[in-house]
Structure formats: C-alpha cells, structure tokens
Amino acid sequence: MASKAKHRRPKNSPVARGLVTAGTGGAVLAFPLLAATTAEAAPSAHTAATAKVTLTPAATVQTETPATYSVVWGDSLSKIADEYSLSGGWQQLYEDNRDVIGGDPCFILPGLTLTLGTGSDSQTPADSTADSSADSTGDSTADEQATSAPDESATADTGADATAAATTTYADNLDGWIQESLDVMAAHGIPGSYDGIYRNIMRESSGNPWAINNWDSNAAAGTPSKGLLQVIDPTFQAYHVPGTSTDSYDPVANITAASNYAADRYGSIDNVNGPY
C-alpha cells in the first residue's frame, strides 16, 4: 500500500500456518503460517440441556513438556510452540534459542536442538470447576458491592467493562491479530470488518507478517511495502494508531495503520478490493 504508488503482491508463495519451515540440504526461508485458508472461527455456545444432569468432574490431564526438542524436516517454530503449548508462543521459543537459530527467525534447520522453556508440565483441565468457582466468587463479590452501594451501580458496571477490556487475551495467529486490531479500531472509531481485513491480507501477503516487496516502484524508491497489508513506512508512520507497536512488521500495528489509511482514502478497508 502506498500514498502514491500502487502496491503489488509480493513475490512469495502463500504459506500455511507457522513461522519458518525446515528444509533439507540447507536453510529454507518461510514465514508464520496460517491455519488453512480461512480464519479460525470463534467456538459456538453450547446448547443448554433440557434435562438435569449430574456431572462428575474429571481428573486433570497432564502432559509433560520435554526440556529439549530436535528439529526435523517440516517443523516450524510456530508448530513446535503450539504442539507443546509453550508460554510466549514461537516468539519466546525463538528468544530462548536465538544463539542456536541465529539472528533471523526466518531460518530453521533439521537437527537443531531447541530448549523448550523450563520443561515444566502443562495442564489441561478436563472440567470447568475452576471457571465455576471464579464465576461464583465474582458473582458473590458483585452482589455484596451492589448491596453496600446500590446507587453506584453505573460506576461499577463501567469499571467492570474496563477491567474486562484490559484483561482480554488474543491468540498469536492471524485470527487473533485481526480480532485485536478490530478492538483497537473500535476504540478509535476506525471502520472495518473481519472479512474486509482478512480478504485484503490474503491478497497482499497471504497472511505472512514478514512479507516484503522488493521489486515494485515503492521498493525502487527505497520504501518497500511490508507486513500483512503491505504498508510502506511513510504511510505506516502517517496512519499509525496510538497504543500499537511502532514496528511496521507488527501484525496488529500493521493491520490497524492500514485500515486507518483505507478508511481515510476509501471510507473503509471493506471498500478495498484490489491494490490500494
């Protein structure tokens, strides 16, 4: 995307979900991959049962995470981080193994031995006991506050909304990046929808946050298009949204700045259906 020159689709093939792919006979350059060609849909709500059912909490399932992992062909940092539910995702995995992988997270070779955090056990609860307890505690606290200060209900609601927004977490993948950007956009009055953003990302970068165009007129002028929505640095700086990263490769910052630019020029990112 550029203010003057048209953006071109970067010369890199679409990729599947993940960061980098190990190759045989040398390093193979790739980037974070997508989970298929469609964004991950939010889980639908469970339908309430009409009959009363007594549930017996199941035991917690524990999966031991090994202390190290040996890279094989077809692996990626994202794939490994997801498989072992590593805290911090592929970024933390890379930071923990920077001396082994090297200075570029886009390269990974078979045979490398990676350290997987502290090697502690990851736990997957098989029931919702903790959630139920948290909900019960939260409800009790809310009831007590309402009883002691009934005239301040509006203030309490506003505080609860702010707390919920501050504690929202997002998946470290394309779906999570778009969802987080949409929340930032909503807070700043920037129009745009999930479908509009996703459609343009697929055209511009195939979902690769490290994509860069080194061949068109923008690149020749020294300002190559970068990131998920292929933004040149001058445009990114002009339409950067406060509260997001100042790194144009950052997925959320890139999406938000590009959507801000598209809103200013076309009314919304939803109205963009080609090079912009």
Backbone as CSV, one residue per row, in Angstrom:
resi,resn,N_x,N_y,N_z,CA_x,CA_y,CA_z,C_x,C_y,C_z
1,MET,0.844,-1.173,0.000,0.000,0.000,0.000,0.877,1.217,0.000
2,ALA,0.556,2.268,-0.762,1.342,3.480,-0.781,0.441,4.647,-1.053
3,SER,0.885,5.852,-0.673,0.075,7.017,-0.894,0.063,7.393,-2.371
4,LYS,1.169,7.106,-3.080,1.269,7.487,-4.478,1.311,6.278,-5.408
5,ALA,2.187,5.324,-5.098,2.360,4.183,-5.984,1.471,3.036,-5.570
6,LYS,1.031,2.199,-6.552,0.199,1.053,-6.231,1.044,-0.030,-5.578
7,HIS,0.417,-0.773,-4.711,1.094,-1.902,-4.092,0.980,-3.101,-4.999
8,ARG,1.977,-3.899,-4.985,1.963,-5.148,-5.730,2.037,-6.312,-4.779
9,ARG,1.476,-7.401,-5.183,1.562,-8.591,-4.337,2.996,-9.067,-4.300
10,PRO,3.566,-9.265,-3.117,4.967,-9.673,-3.011,5.213,-11.009,-3.669
11,LYS,6.442,-11.157,-4.163,6.810,-12.411,-4.805,7.142,-13.477,-3.793
12,ASN,6.160,-13.935,-3.108,6.363,-15.063,-2.202,5.093,-15.881,-2.203
13,SER,5.252,-17.170,-2.193,4.113,-18.070,-2.308,3.312,-18.085,-1.041
14,PRO,1.988,-18.295,-1.165,1.165,-18.413,0.064,1.683,-19.522,0.936
15,VAL,1.565,-19.344,2.188,2.075,-20.343,3.117,0.988,-20.802,4.048
16,ALA,1.191,-21.968,4.659,0.237,-22.471,5.655,0.650,-21.952,7.001
17,ARG,-0.075,-22.268,8.051,0.157,-21.683,9.364,1.483,-22.115,9.936
18,GLY,2.284,-21.122,10.513,3.547,-21.431,11.145,4.488,-20.291,10.907
19,LEU,5.713,-20.354,11.406,6.660,-19.265,11.218,7.675,-19.576,10.149
20,VAL,8.452,-20.655,10.363,9.510,-20.979,9.438,9.527,-22.471,9.232
21,THR,9.983,-22.924,8.065,9.962,-24.340,7.729,11.369,-24.851,7.552
22,ALA,11.644,-26.031,8.124,12.952,-26.631,7.983,13.034,-27.303,6.633
23,GLY,14.132,-27.225,5.962,14.327,-27.839,4.641,15.477,-28.786,4.665
24,THR,15.663,-29.560,3.617,16.777,-30.497,3.518,17.851,-29.883,2.647
25,GLY,19.083,-30.085,3.026,20.203,-29.618,2.230,20.464,-28.140,2.393
26,GLY,19.912,-27.473,3.365,20.166,-26.065,3.554,18.965,-25.369,4.153
27,ALA,19.104,-24.099,4.498,18.008,-23.353,5.133,16.973,-22.992,4.097
28,VAL,15.728,-23.083,4.493,14.627,-22.712,3.612,13.923,-21.540,4.236
29,LEU,13.728,-20.451,3.485,13.110,-19.233,4.014,11.610,-19.334,3.919
30,ALA,10.952,-19.157,5.045,9.496,-19.142,5.055,9.059,-18.237,6.170
31,PHE,7.797,-18.197,6.476,7.300,-17.263,7.473,6.144,-17.840,8.243
32,PRO,5.590,-17.087,9.244,4.485,-17.617,10.044,3.356,-18.052,9.149
33,LEU,2.805,-19.211,9.416,1.828,-19.818,8.547,0.419,-19.681,9.076
34,LEU,-0.539,-19.824,8.156,-1.947,-19.712,8.514,-2.553,-21.048,8.837
35,ALA,-3.610,-21.014,9.617,-4.371,-22.229,9.882,-5.372,-22.359,8.755
36,ALA,-5.025,-23.062,7.664,-5.808,-23.233,6.449,-5.995,-21.882,5.777
37,THR,-7.008,-21.752,4.900,-7.207,-20.510,4.166,-8.301,-19.659,4.747
38,THR,-8.872,-20.128,5.780,-9.916,-19.335,6.429,-9.541,-19.082,7.868
39,ALA,-9.989,-17.951,8.406,-9.653,-17.614,9.797,-10.353,-18.561,10.736
40,GLU,-9.775,-18.735,11.918,-10.368,-19.611,12.913,-11.651,-18.986,13.453
41,ALA,-12.717,-19.752,13.395,-13.997,-19.227,13.874,-14.093,-19.358,15.373
42,ALA,-14.775,-18.410,16.001,-14.971,-18.489,17.454,-15.878,-19.661,17.768
43,PRO,-15.621,-20.390,18.830,-16.446,-21.561,19.177,-17.861,-21.140,19.480
44,SER,-18.799,-21.932,18.989,-20.203,-21.616,19.227,-20.582,-21.959,20.660
45,ALA,-21.587,-21.291,21.147,-22.014,-21.535,22.537,-22.688,-22.892,22.625
46,HIS,-22.501,-23.558,23.757,-23.128,-24.866,23.963,-24.613,-24.687,24.245
47,THR,-25.417,-25.555,23.662,-26.865,-25.505,23.896,-27.172,-26.117,25.252
48,ALA,-27.972,-25.415,26.021,-28.286,-25.902,27.370,-29.149,-27.149,27.294
49,ALA,-28.896,-28.106,28.154,-29.672,-29.355,28.178,-31.006,-29.094,28.860
50,THR,-32.031,-29.777,28.382,-33.355,-29.580,28.971,-33.548,-30.425,30.212
51,ALA,-32.797,-31.526,30.321,-32.926,-32.396,31.492,-31.785,-32.127,32.456
52,LYS,-32.019,-32.364,33.740,-30.971,-32.166,34.730,-29.986,-33.315,34.664
53,VAL,-28.699,-32.967,34.597,-27.661,-33.993,34.502,-26.634,-33.719,35.584
54,THR,-26.276,-34.727,36.346,-25.257,-34.590,37.384,-23.907,-34.935,36.776
55,LEU,-22.963,-33.978,36.817,-21.645,-34.163,36.205,-20.616,-34.448,37.285
56,THR,-19.769,-35.406,37.016,-18.674,-35.724,37.931,-17.397,-35.154,37.345
57,PRO,-16.736,-34.211,38.027,-15.522,-33.603,37.480,-14.491,-34.674,37.146
58,ALA,-13.911,-34.533,35.954,-12.880,-35.482,35.524,-11.526,-35.007,36.033
59,ALA,-10.603,-35.910,36.077,-9.266,-35.579,36.570,-8.542,-34.711,35.557
60,THR,-7.641,-33.862,36.051,-6.845,-33.009,35.178,-5.849,-33.855,34.387
61,VAL,-5.785,-33.580,33.080,-4.862,-34.320,32.217,-3.541,-33.580,32.176
62,GLN,-2.463,-34.236,32.482,-1.148,-33.612,32.484,-0.299,-34.164,31.345
63,THR,0.296,-33.262,30.594,1.181,-33.644,29.500,2.554,-33.059,29.768
64,GLU,3.540,-33.920,29.880,4.886,-33.450,30.213,5.546,-32.845,28.984
65,THR,6.060,-31.644,29.145,6.787,-30.981,28.074,8.274,-31.303,28.203
66,PRO,8.896,-31.876,27.155,10.313,-32.203,27.245,11.149,-30.934,27.371
67,ALA,12.332,-31.084,27.938,13.208,-29.929,28.131,13.806,-29.460,26.817
68,THR,14.014,-30.387,25.875,14.603,-30.039,24.579,13.826,-30.714,23.459
69,TYR,14.029,-30.214,22.253,13.359,-30.791,21.084,14.318,-30.735,19.904
70,SER,14.413,-31.842,19.136,15.282,-31.902,17.968,14.455,-31.641,16.717
71,VAL,14.822,-30.612,15.970,14.081,-30.202,14.775,14.181,-31.264,13.679
72,VAL,13.046,-31.565,13.052,13.004,-32.478,11.913,12.441,-31.741,10.713
73,TRP,12.554,-32.354,9.546,12.069,-31.724,8.332,10.573,-31.463,8.448
74,GLY,10.136,-30.264,8.027,8.726,-29.914,8.082,8.334,-29.178,9.346
75,ASP,9.249,-29.077,10.332,8.946,-28.363,11.575,8.961,-26.854,11.357
76,SER,8.314,-26.139,12.228,8.383,-24.683,12.286,8.327,-24.283,13.748
77,LEU,8.830,-23.103,14.065,8.800,-22.641,15.446,7.356,-22.548,15.949
78,SER,6.463,-22.069,15.087,5.063,-21.957,15.488,4.449,-23.331,15.751
79,LYS,4.768,-24.301,14.897,4.222,-25.646,15.052,4.687,-26.268,16.370
80,ILE,5.980,-26.094,16.669,6.538,-26.658,17.902,5.923,-25.986,19.129
81,ALA,5.796,-24.637,19.069,5.230,-23.901,20.206,3.779,-24.299,20.458
82,ASP,3.015,-24.488,19.378,1.618,-24.892,19.531,1.500,-26.310,20.065
83,GLU,2.358,-27.214,19.566,2.283,-28.623,19.958,2.509,-28.804,21.446
84,TYR,3.427,-28.003,22.020,3.746,-28.150,23.434,3.158,-27.025,24.288
85,SER,2.269,-26.217,23.682,1.588,-25.129,24.410,2.588,-24.271,25.177
86,LEU,3.637,-23.834,24.477,4.702,-23.079,25.118,4.254,-21.654,25.438
87,SER,4.556,-21.200,26.628,4.227,-19.846,27.031,5.021,-18.848,26.188
88,GLY,4.339,-17.844,25.658,5.017,-16.847,24.838,5.038,-17.195,23.365
89,GLY,4.529,-18.391,22.995,4.450,-18.768,21.581,5.803,-18.887,20.915
90,TRP,5.780,-18.816,19.555,7.019,-19.007,18.807,8.030,-17.900,19.063
91,GLN,7.517,-16.656,19.434,8.462,-15.578,19.694,9.372,-15.897,20.882
92,GLN,8.770,-16.422,21.987,9.575,-16.755,23.157,10.488,-17.934,22.860
93,LEU,9.981,-18.896,22.063,10.803,-20.041,21.676,12.030,-19.567,20.903
94,TYR,11.825,-18.591,20.025,12.955,-18.048,19.268,13.942,-17.327,20.188
95,GLU,13.412,-16.500,21.098,14.289,-15.773,22.012,15.106,-16.729,22.878
96,ASP,14.484,-17.830,23.311,15.186,-18.796,24.147,16.266,-19.545,23.379
97,ASN,16.152,-19.563,22.048,17.096,-20.334,21.233,17.783,-19.494,20.166
98,ARG,17.841,-18.182,20.421,18.446,-17.280,19.438,19.886,-17.676,19.103
99,ASP,20.649,-18.135,20.122,22.044,-18.487,19.886,22.172,-19.741,19.023
100,VAL,21.137,-20.562,18.996,21.159,-21.784,18.184,20.637,-21.513,16.777
101,ILE,19.528,-20.761,16.695,18.901,-20.491,15.403,19.661,-19.434,14.616
102,GLY,20.190,-18.430,15.319,20.868,-17.335,14.640,20.064,-16.058,14.767
103,GLY,20.487,-15.029,14.053,19.857,-13.728,14.185,18.591,-13.530,13.399
104,ASP,18.192,-14.497,12.611,16.994,-14.344,11.782,16.002,-15.442,12.098
105,PRO,14.794,-15.096,12.606,13.807,-16.126,12.952,13.214,-16.811,11.731
106,CYS,13.604,-16.360,10.550,13.051,-16.946,9.324,13.845,-18.168,8.864
107,PHE,14.851,-18.601,9.589,15.638,-19.766,9.218,15.623,-20.805,10.334
108,ILE,15.438,-22.042,9.959,15.494,-23.144,10.915,15.963,-24.376,10.152
109,LEU,16.836,-25.160,10.750,17.415,-26.312,10.070,17.123,-27.608,10.825
110,PRO,16.911,-28.703,10.100,16.744,-30.008,10.757,17.990,-30.348,11.562
111,GLY,17.802,-30.992,12.703,18.923,-31.402,13.530,19.224,-30.445,14.664
112,LEU,18.685,-29.211,14.609,18.908,-28.261,15.692,18.212,-28.743,16.969
113,THR,18.872,-28.571,18.099,18.269,-28.930,19.379,17.800,-27.665,20.064
114,LEU,16.493,-27.560,20.267,15.905,-26.364,20.854,15.512,-26.601,22.304
115,THR,15.665,-25.585,23.122,15.228,-25.639,24.511,13.772,-25.203,24.592
116,LEU,12.943,-26.025,25.228,11.510,-25.724,25.322,11.180,-25.177,26.702
117,GLY,11.424,-23.919,26.911,11.114,-23.270,28.188,11.847,-23.941,29.331
118,THR,11.123,-24.208,30.423,11.730,-24.820,31.607,11.480,-26.311,31.678
119,GLY,10.733,-26.858,30.675,10.437,-28.284,30.687,9.388,-28.650,31.710
120,SER,8.593,-27.662,32.179,7.568,-27.940,33.180,6.348,-28.573,32.545
121,ASP,5.510,-29.177,33.372,4.303,-29.831,32.877,3.256,-28.791,32.516
122,SER,2.525,-29.078,31.421,1.386,-28.244,31.066,0.129,-28.979,31.457
123,GLN,-0.856,-28.263,31.986,-2.064,-28.895,32.468,-3.268,-28.452,31.656
124,THR,-4.082,-29.434,31.283,-5.309,-29.146,30.558,-6.476,-29.611,31.405
125,PRO,-7.205,-28.702,32.048,-8.312,-29.133,32.891,-9.387,-29.805,32.059
126,ALA,-9.915,-30.941,32.572,-10.923,-31.688,31.834,-12.316,-31.281,32.253
127,ASP,-12.463,-30.336,33.160,-13.792,-29.857,33.525,-13.724,-28.354,33.742
128,SER,-14.845,-27.761,34.111,-14.917,-26.307,34.270,-15.048,-25.902,35.723
129,THR,-14.455,-26.710,36.643,-14.585,-26.423,38.072,-14.003,-25.069,38.419
130,ALA,-12.786,-24.774,37.857,-12.134,-23.504,38.169,-12.971,-22.338,37.688
131,ASP,-13.516,-22.466,36.450,-14.332,-21.388,35.919,-15.568,-21.177,36.774
132,SER,-16.183,-22.301,37.208,-17.380,-22.187,38.026,-17.072,-21.479,39.333
133,SER,-15.912,-21.834,39.950,-15.530,-21.214,41.211,-15.295,-19.727,41.019
134,ALA,-14.606,-19.382,39.895,-14.321,-17.977,39.629,-15.608,-17.205,39.417
135,ASP,-16.541,-17.813,38.644,-17.807,-17.142,38.401,-18.576,-16.945,39.698
136,SER,-18.556,-17.998,40.555,-19.280,-17.912,41.818,-18.711,-16.811,42.692
137,THR,-17.364,-16.753,42.759,-16.712,-15.728,43.569,-17.018,-14.350,43.028
138,GLY,-16.941,-14.223,41.678,-17.213,-12.927,41.064,-18.630,-12.480,41.311
139,ASP,-19.589,-13.416,41.211,-20.989,-13.066,41.427,-21.228,-12.624,42.867
140,SER,-20.603,-13.368,43.828,-20.787,-13.019,45.229,-20.252,-11.632,45.516
141,THR,-19.060,-11.332,44.970,-18.456,-10.021,45.194,-19.329,-8.922,44.609
142,ALA,-19.850,-9.179,43.398,-20.699,-8.178,42.750,-21.961,-7.926,43.562
143,ASP,-22.554,-9.028,44.118,-23.766,-8.882,44.916,-23.506,-8.055,46.168
144,GLU,-22.353,-8.313,46.827,-22.023,-7.579,48.046,-21.838,-6.091,47.747
145,GLN,-21.175,-5.800,46.593,-20.959,-4.401,46.243,-22.283,-3.709,45.948
146,ALA,-23.176,-4.439,45.250,-24.474,-3.850,44.915,-25.271,-3.551,46.174
147,THR,-25.157,-4.443,47.188,-25.896,-4.258,48.438,-25.368,-3.075,49.225
148,SER,-24.029,-2.917,49.270,-23.431,-1.856,50.068,-23.532,-0.492,49.392
149,ALA,-23.549,-0.474,48.055,-23.603,0.815,47.365,-24.507,0.723,46.150
150,PRO,-25.806,0.571,46.343,-26.748,0.404,45.231,-26.807,1.600,44.309
151,ASP,-26.500,2.802,44.788,-26.600,3.996,43.959,-25.412,4.155,43.025
152,GLU,-24.400,3.287,43.133,-23.214,3.407,42.319,-23.109,2.276,41.307
153,SER,-24.246,1.705,40.926,-24.245,0.572,40.010,-23.670,0.942,38.653
154,ALA,-23.972,2.139,38.173,-23.474,2.556,36.864,-21.955,2.621,36.868
155,THR,-21.393,3.175,37.944,-19.932,3.258,38.052,-19.317,1.876,38.115
156,ALA,-19.949,0.962,38.862,-19.429,-0.396,38.985,-19.440,-1.091,37.633
157,ASP,-20.517,-0.892,36.837,-20.595,-1.509,35.521,-19.490,-1.004,34.614
158,THR,-19.253,0.313,34.647,-18.203,0.899,33.814,-16.845,0.332,34.191
159,GLY,-16.586,0.191,35.496,-15.313,-0.369,35.936,-15.155,-1.803,35.504
160,ALA,-16.241,-2.588,35.550,-16.181,-3.982,35.131,-15.865,-4.088,33.658
161,ASP,-16.478,-3.202,32.836,-16.214,-3.218,31.400,-14.761,-2.889,31.112
162,ALA,-14.237,-1.888,31.837,-12.842,-1.503,31.620,-11.905,-2.633,32.005
163,THR,-12.221,-3.313,33.121,-11.383,-4.428,33.557,-11.412,-5.565,32.552
164,ALA,-12.613,-5.868,32.030,-12.738,-6.939,31.046,-11.931,-6.625,29.803
165,ALA,-11.971,-5.351,29.344,-11.221,-4.964,28.145,-9.728,-5.065,28.379
166,ALA,-9.295,-4.699,29.601,-7.868,-4.706,29.896,-7.312,-6.121,29.997
167,THR,-8.162,-7.085,30.327,-7.679,-8.449,30.519,-7.950,-9.349,29.320
168,THR,-8.442,-8.796,28.218,-8.707,-9.593,27.024,-7.400,-10.131,26.454
169,THR,-7.394,-11.405,26.134,-6.215,-12.008,25.519,-6.571,-12.460,24.113
170,TYR,-5.582,-12.485,23.227,-5.799,-12.837,21.835,-4.816,-13.932,21.418
171,ALA,-5.265,-14.792,20.516,-4.404,-15.852,20.005,-3.279,-15.250,19.164
172,ASP,-2.105,-15.862,19.243,-0.960,-15.378,18.470,-0.990,-16.007,17.077
173,ASN,-2.021,-15.657,16.314,-2.148,-16.123,14.936,-2.980,-15.088,14.183
174,LEU,-3.243,-15.343,12.903,-3.931,-14.356,12.081,-5.280,-13.971,12.656
175,ASP,-6.037,-14.963,13.131,-7.348,-14.678,13.703,-7.229,-13.749,14.914
176,GLY,-6.273,-14.057,15.807,-6.075,-13.228,16.996,-5.617,-11.822,16.653
177,TRP,-4.722,-11.693,15.653,-4.232,-10.369,15.252,-5.371,-9.500,14.713
178,ILE,-6.231,-10.110,13.885,-7.347,-9.351,13.326,-8.321,-8.943,14.434
179,GLN,-8.628,-9.879,15.348,-9.554,-9.578,16.432,-9.029,-8.440,17.301
180,GLU,-7.740,-8.478,17.633,-7.165,-7.417,18.467,-7.183,-6.083,17.735
181,SER,-6.846,-6.107,16.454,-6.866,-4.872,15.671,-8.271,-4.284,15.597
182,LEU,-9.277,-5.134,15.426,-10.659,-4.653,15.378,-11.052,-3.960,16.679
183,ASP,-10.583,-4.480,17.817,-10.884,-3.847,19.103,-10.209,-2.476,19.208
184,VAL,-8.957,-2.395,18.722,-8.251,-1.105,18.729,-8.961,-0.126,17.795
185,MET,-9.349,-0.612,16.621,-10.046,0.235,15.652,-11.359,0.760,16.227
186,ALA,-12.096,-0.109,16.911,-13.371,0.301,17.500,-13.155,1.401,18.537
187,ALA,-12.069,1.280,19.309,-11.777,2.277,20.342,-11.415,3.630,19.737
188,HIS,-10.933,3.637,18.467,-10.526,4.883,17.811,-11.491,5.293,16.695
189,GLY,-12.625,4.602,16.606,-13.625,4.980,15.615,-13.224,4.707,14.177
190,ILE,-12.380,3.701,13.965,-11.942,3.354,12.606,-12.838,2.238,12.078
191,PRO,-13.519,2.444,10.948,-14.426,1.419,10.431,-13.681,0.253,9.807
192,GLY,-14.355,-0.889,9.715,-13.753,-2.066,9.096,-14.313,-3.331,9.705
193,SER,-14.314,-4.406,8.917,-14.840,-5.680,9.395,-13.784,-6.762,9.297
194,TYR,-14.031,-7.863,9.988,-13.114,-9.013,9.938,-12.934,-9.479,8.495
195,ASP,-14.063,-9.633,7.771,-13.997,-10.142,6.402,-13.210,-9.212,5.489
196,GLY,-13.421,-7.896,5.649,-12.702,-6.941,4.814,-11.197,-6.996,5.056
197,ILE,-10.812,-7.082,6.315,-9.388,-7.156,6.648,-8.793,-8.468,6.156
198,TYR,-9.474,-9.571,6.438,-8.963,-10.892,6.052,-8.795,-10.992,4.535
199,ARG,-9.790,-10.521,3.781,-9.737,-10.598,2.320,-8.518,-9.853,1.770
200,ASN,-8.257,-8.672,2.291,-7.131,-7.873,1.800,-5.781,-8.437,2.240
201,ILE,-5.729,-9.032,3.426,-4.489,-9.666,3.880,-4.128,-10.824,2.962
202,MET,-5.119,-11.616,2.597,-4.869,-12.759,1.721,-4.322,-12.313,0.368
203,ARG,-4.834,-11.193,-0.137,-4.352,-10.705,-1.431,-2.947,-10.100,-1.322
204,GLU,-2.709,-9.346,-0.268,-1.460,-8.603,-0.152,-0.274,-9.446,0.313
205,SER,-0.487,-10.371,1.270,0.655,-11.086,1.852,0.413,-12.564,2.089
206,SER,-0.774,-13.056,1.783,-1.145,-14.448,2.068,-1.033,-14.765,3.563
207,GLY,-1.122,-13.734,4.399,-1.087,-13.933,5.843,0.304,-14.003,6.433
208,ASN,1.321,-13.573,5.681,2.709,-13.613,6.155,3.105,-12.256,6.724
209,PRO,3.233,-12.121,8.063,3.544,-10.817,8.660,4.941,-10.310,8.337
210,TRP,5.827,-11.196,7.822,7.190,-10.792,7.473,7.344,-10.493,5.981
211,ALA,6.252,-10.507,5.230,6.318,-10.290,3.786,6.861,-8.894,3.477
212,ILE,7.675,-8.807,2.405,8.205,-7.517,1.957,8.315,-7.550,0.444
213,ASN,7.946,-6.464,-0.204,8.002,-6.348,-1.658,9.264,-5.580,-2.029
214,ASN,10.205,-6.284,-2.677,11.486,-5.666,-3.020,11.636,-5.401,-4.521
215,TRP,10.512,-5.385,-5.266,10.661,-5.263,-6.706,9.836,-4.153,-7.360
216,ASP,8.812,-3.604,-6.702,7.977,-2.614,-7.381,8.552,-1.201,-7.241
217,SER,7.770,-0.202,-7.686,8.240,1.182,-7.680,8.495,1.701,-6.273
218,ASN,7.720,1.232,-5.308,7.961,1.651,-3.924,9.328,1.174,-3.446
219,ALA,9.646,-0.085,-3.758,10.951,-0.624,-3.377,12.068,0.138,-4.073
220,ALA,11.864,0.464,-5.367,12.876,1.208,-6.119,13.111,2.583,-5.511
221,ALA,12.075,3.132,-4.885,12.189,4.446,-4.248,12.755,4.346,-2.841
222,GLY,13.014,3.123,-2.389,13.600,2.925,-1.063,12.596,2.757,0.050
223,THR,11.310,2.593,-0.302,10.273,2.394,0.721,9.440,1.165,0.363
224,PRO,10.003,-0.023,0.510,9.269,-1.240,0.142,8.032,-1.464,1.012
225,SER,7.027,-2.099,0.439,5.814,-2.429,1.169,6.100,-3.587,2.117
226,LYS,5.556,-3.516,3.342,5.878,-4.501,4.366,4.640,-5.029,5.077
227,GLY,4.765,-6.237,5.619,3.785,-6.767,6.546,2.531,-7.337,5.929
228,LEU,1.569,-7.646,6.799,0.336,-8.312,6.397,-0.429,-7.556,5.328
229,LEU,-0.496,-6.227,5.449,-1.248,-5.428,4.480,-0.341,-4.552,3.629
230,GLN,0.963,-4.927,3.564,1.925,-4.292,2.661,1.872,-2.767,2.728
231,VAL,2.288,-2.238,3.870,2.307,-0.798,4.111,3.724,-0.275,3.958
232,ILE,3.900,0.840,3.236,5.215,1.454,3.166,5.414,2.299,4.426
233,ASP,6.681,2.516,4.805,6.977,3.196,6.061,6.338,4.591,6.188
234,PRO,6.375,5.446,5.140,5.763,6.780,5.288,4.260,6.693,5.599
235,THR,3.559,5.758,4.944,2.123,5.595,5.199,1.883,5.043,6.597
236,PHE,2.719,4.072,7.007,2.569,3.497,8.342,2.746,4.569,9.409
237,GLN,3.756,5.411,9.247,4.021,6.461,10.231,2.904,7.504,10.248
238,ALA,2.356,7.822,9.072,1.306,8.837,8.994,-0.011,8.351,9.593
239,TYR,-0.272,7.022,9.487,-1.558,6.491,9.946,-1.422,5.542,11.138
240,HIS,-0.245,5.558,11.767,-0.037,4.723,12.955,-1.048,5.098,14.029
241,VAL,-1.614,4.089,14.685,-2.621,4.318,15.724,-1.973,4.177,17.105
242,PRO,-2.097,5.187,17.953,-1.508,5.130,19.296,-1.959,3.887,20.052
243,GLY,-1.045,3.340,20.806,-1.355,2.136,21.573,-0.907,0.868,20.890
244,THR,-0.503,0.972,19.606,0.029,-0.184,18.887,1.530,-0.010,18.705
245,SER,2.194,-1.080,18.317,3.647,-1.043,18.150,4.055,-0.061,17.054
246,THR,5.258,0.478,17.177,5.792,1.360,16.132,6.574,0.575,15.092
247,ASP,6.583,-0.741,15.222,7.234,-1.613,14.236,6.215,-1.954,13.159
248,SER,6.500,-1.584,11.904,5.526,-1.803,10.833,5.313,-3.278,10.527
249,TYR,6.230,-4.142,10.983,6.042,-5.578,10.788,5.098,-6.169,11.845
250,ASP,4.880,-5.448,12.944,3.989,-5.957,13.986,2.600,-6.175,13.383
251,PRO,2.041,-7.390,13.482,0.767,-7.695,12.808,-0.370,-6.749,13.175
252,VAL,-0.578,-6.515,14.474,-1.691,-5.667,14.903,-1.471,-4.223,14.473
253,ALA,-0.254,-3.711,14.646,0.045,-2.335,14.253,-0.109,-2.163,12.747
254,ASN,0.341,-3.164,11.972,0.261,-3.102,10.514,-1.187,-3.085,10.043
255,ILE,-2.001,-4.003,10.587,-3.419,-4.070,10.212,-4.134,-2.765,10.570
256,THR,-3.878,-2.258,11.776,-4.588,-1.081,12.255,-4.222,0.167,11.464
257,ALA,-2.929,0.350,11.175,-2.493,1.510,10.395,-3.050,1.441,8.975
258,ALA,-2.997,0.253,8.365,-3.509,0.085,7.006,-5.014,0.353,6.951
259,SER,-5.749,-0.120,7.948,-7.192,0.098,7.993,-7.502,1.578,8.208
260,ASN,-6.672,2.249,8.987,-6.833,3.682,9.218,-6.618,4.452,7.911
261,TYR,-5.599,4.053,7.166,-5.317,4.662,5.863,-6.467,4.407,4.886
262,ALA,-6.929,3.154,4.835,-8.013,2.793,3.925,-9.298,3.549,4.267
263,ALA,-9.550,3.751,5.560,-10.742,4.492,5.975,-10.662,5.940,5.516
264,ASP,-9.469,6.524,5.595,-9.273,7.906,5.190,-9.419,8.077,3.681
265,ARG,-8.945,7.086,2.919,-8.942,7.216,1.458,-10.162,6.599,0.776
266,TYR,-10.650,5.471,1.332,-11.741,4.758,0.670,-13.018,4.652,1.522
267,GLY,-12.981,5.158,2.735,-14.139,5.064,3.601,-14.083,3.889,4.556
268,SER,-13.421,2.804,4.141,-13.271,1.616,4.978,-12.389,0.617,4.248
269,ILE,-11.697,-0.233,5.007,-10.926,-1.325,4.423,-11.862,-2.280,3.679
270,ASP,-13.137,-2.285,4.059,-14.114,-3.151,3.397,-14.340,-2.743,1.944
271,ASN,-14.023,-1.490,1.614,-14.228,-0.997,0.250,-13.018,-1.235,-0.640
272,VAL,-11.974,-1.827,-0.094,-10.758,-2.097,-0.861,-10.816,-3.514,-1.413
273,ASN,-10.754,-3.635,-2.726,-10.836,-4.947,-3.370,-9.709,-5.179,-4.370
274,GLY,-8.665,-4.380,-4.274,-7.515,-4.521,-5.166,-6.361,-3.704,-4.640
275,PRO,-5.275,-3.568,-5.430,-4.129,-2.770,-4.986,-4.577,-1.373,-4.559
276,TYR,-4.083,-0.928,-3.436,-4.505,0.363,-2.915,-3.339,1.221,-2.507
